Amino acid sequence: MGKKILLIILFLLIIAIPVLAVEIDNPIGTKDPQQLAGMIIKAVLGLVGIIALLYFILGGFQWMTAAGNLDKVKKGRDTLIWATLGILIIFASYSLVNYFFEQVKITT
C-alpha cells in the first residue's frame, strides 16, 4: 500500500514539475551563457575579496595585539603582506575578466 502511494505521489510530481516550471520567473535575469559566466566569476571574485579583506583585518589585529612580541609582530606583518598581495591579484583578475568579456562582446 505504501509503495503505491509513493509511486502515485512521484508520478504526480513528475507531471506537476514541468507545469510549475513554466510559471516561475527567471531569477538570474539572463539566458545568455556569457552574461551568466560573467556574473558567476564576478560573484566568486567578490567573495574572495571579502576573504582577503578579513585576512587584512586579522593581520592588523595580530600586529596591534602583539604587545612587543617580535614573533607575533612578524606573523601579523606577514598576514598583512599576503592579504595585500591577494587583494592585488583579485583586482588584477577582476580587470582581466572585465576586459575579456568586453572584447568578446564587441567581436560577437
C-alpha positions in Angstrom: 0.0 0.0 0.0 2.8 2.4 0.9 4.7 1.8 -2.3 1.6 2.5 -4.4 1.0 5.9 -2.6 4.7 6.7 -3.1 4.5 5.9 -6.8 1.3 8.0 -7.2 3.0 11.0 -5.5 6.1 10.5 -7.6 4.0 10.4 -10.8 2.1 13.5 -9.8 5.4 15.3 -9.1 6.8 14.3 -12.5 3.7 15.8 -14.1 3.5 18.9 -11.9 7.1 20.0 -12.0 7.1 21.0 -15.7 3.8 22.8 -15.2 5.2 24.7 -12.3 8.5 25.5 -14.1 6.7 27.3 -16.9 5.2 29.7 -14.3 8.4 30.5 -12.5 10.2 33.7 -13.5 13.9 33.5 -14.3 15.7 34.5 -11.0 19.0 35.1 -12.8 17.7 37.7 -15.2 19.5 36.4 -18.2 19.6 33.4 -20.6 22.9 34.4 -22.2 25.7 32.0 -21.1 28.3 34.7 -21.5 26.5 37.0 -19.1 25.9 34.1 -16.7 29.6 33.2 -16.6 30.5 36.8 -16.1 28.1 37.1 -13.2 29.4 33.9 -11.6 33.0 35.0 -12.0 32.3 38.4 -10.5 30.5 36.9 -7.6 33.3 34.5 -6.8 35.9 37.3 -7.1 33.7 39.4 -4.7 33.6 36.6 -2.2 37.4 36.0 -2.4 37.8 39.8 -2.0 35.8 39.7 1.2 38.0 36.8 2.5 41.1 38.8 1.7 39.7 41.8 3.5 39.1 39.7 6.5 42.7 38.5 6.4 43.8 42.1 6.2 41.8 42.9 9.3 43.2 39.8 11.1 46.7 40.8 10.2 46.2 44.3 11.6 44.6 42.9 14.8 47.6 40.4 15.2 50.1 43.2 14.8 48.2 45.6 17.2 47.8 43.0 19.9 51.4 41.7 19.7 52.4 43.7 22.7 56.0 43.9 21.6 56.4 40.2 20.9 58.5 40.0 17.8 57.2 36.7 16.6 53.6 38.0 16.8 54.6 41.2 15.1 56.2 39.2 12.2 53.1 37.0 12.0 50.8 40.0 11.7 53.1 41.7 9.2 53.3 38.6 7.1 49.5 38.2 7.1 49.1 41.9 6.0 51.7 41.4 3.2 50.0 38.2 1.9 46.5 39.8 2.2 47.7 42.8 0.2 49.1 40.6 -2.5 45.9 38.7 -2.5 43.8 41.8 -3.0 46.1 43.0 -5.8 45.7 39.6 -7.5 41.9 39.8 -7.1 41.8 43.3 -8.6 44.0 42.2 -11.5 41.9 39.1 -12.2 38.7 41.2 -12.0 40.1 43.7 -14.5 41.2 40.9 -16.8 37.8 39.2 -16.7 36.1 42.6 -17.5 38.5 43.2 -20.3 38.0 39.7 -21.7 34.2 39.9 -21.6 34.2 43.4 -23.2 36.4 42.1 -26.0 34.2 39.1 -26.6 31.0 41.2 -26.5 32.5 43.6 -29.1 33.5 40.9 -31.6 30.3 38.9 -31.4 
